[in-house]
């Protein structure tokens, strides 16, 4: 810590002792000193932030970070020095470990009594300077270390405050603590009890046979955790943008299913020439109405500006967003979700897309919005009680995803030798044969004579003995029987998505 001071009448100095997430061997001297002028902080126009690394020995590899910060305070205060860590001393040889603490010193040149807001803003400036040091350390050593953020620090860190005058340096100063965040208090106590609405939603989500919008909700959770618990604003923005794309893509897939579009037709909407912006412009407003323009002042426009364009600046320019920008990105996703929900629950769209609305907001959500008229309940009750439509939609979404991967070249072609030979018995008495590749979701027709020629004599006899019973069972519902073969059959025609040939894997809305 420097002992050279300027000749101001009085200068407030605050010292914070900030433990790093991982011990790194920084130079044992002042490593950063940055002066700021014309700061937008009341009463403080000039501020200097200086960083001094301190190395603390510990007896365990996972010590309390507050304890090591307190030890760094004792080591760094004049008159109370303790021996510093010897870099040449191998920690493992004496059974001890090291931790790195950065002493950040903020000099408020214009005041001896900075406001709480000024102190908090200066602390944020100090953290940003430490992150610069961590980034430089990685660039020089290629040793990755998590960046320090408010959210990842202990809820409090030691603080030393002193007033520097021409006659003295203000030591020993006044010890205290700086409240960094309240996450520890939040994580150490129960959340509020579930409300009746929350309890209903919780149970409905757990019991739902298929939850296509659950991936979106989980990404929303990831976004909040990255923002509030880890302070990783870049990850928060990228995850928020991903969550919104998943929401919109899932919505489009469900709408297409309700409109009886084929999985192949839906997959075409996700080809590379269709960006998320072009899909939003072209594929939603005709069905759900409302303002879907990415430009302007509506909810979609705010989401596009605060979330997607910011995401592009990160992906293409390496931007490190601020806390405010990350919060705006998350708020943009919330606005988009609210807008989608509002459009889905309009009377002119709800009747046509009731399956999608039910999947997105559930029975409790429909009930809270007073949308369960007797006429709608007549339609909704079979939806709630019958899982067949949900299973079809699940297979539909899988078929769309596989066809997208196939079109993008991300899915290997089907392998005849590993595909399963299947005998298909329809309710109308017709029979056919197919090869089914489960890993690719594709199937191809095989002629009956060719299929039979691949079977052993024993398999043929077994099949003939059971054929009468199989035909009888197929009168109620279509059946598919796996049949062992001794060689690969010759195929006819092209491989198709499995739902075309395998009736038990039907994906279309009935």
Beta strands, then each sheet from edge to edge (+ up, - down):
strand 1: 11-19
strand 2: 30-41
strand 3: 44-58
strand 4: 97-108
strand 5: 156-164
strand 6: 174-179
strand 7: 420-425
strand 8: 431-437
strand 9: 442-446
strand 10: 479-482
strand 11: 496-497
sheet 1: 2+ 3- 4+ 1- 5+ 6-
sheet 2: 10+ 7- 8+ 9- 11+
end
